[in-house]
Amino acid sequence: MSAVVAIAIGGIEALGLLSDKLGLSGGAWDAVAAVNERFGMLGYGIVSLFMLCWIGSILFHRWRKPAPLSR
């Protein structure tokens, strides 16, 4: 999950840089610009997602019944 998030963030940043430097506009470029404007909120969402996965993992391992030992 970390690699996917890093690639997504890097891609959004790169596309935003291209859009700014080349003066690109239109449907997809406006969407990239809108995401770049709200990057702080996106960061909070990513941190929240990681925390939920971490808590879910802890709860799963705590409530999971151990597998019976076979001998």
Residue, then its C-alpha position, 0 to 999 in steps of 0.5 A: m500500500s505504501a508504494v501505491v500511495a507514493i506512486a500516486i502522490g508522485g504522479i499527481e505532483a509531476l502532472g501538476l508541475l507539467s500543467d503549471k510549466l506548460g500552461l496546460s488546461g482542460g478536463a484532466w488538467d483541471a482535475v489535477a490542479a484541483v487535487n493539487e490545491r487540496f493536497g493537505m486534505l489528501g494527506y489527512g485522508i492517507v494518514s487516516l487510511f494507514m491508521l485504519c489499516w493498522i488498527g484493523s490488523i491489530l484487531f484481526h490478530r487479537w480476535r483471531k482464534p489460533a489454528p489447532l495444532s495438528r500432530 
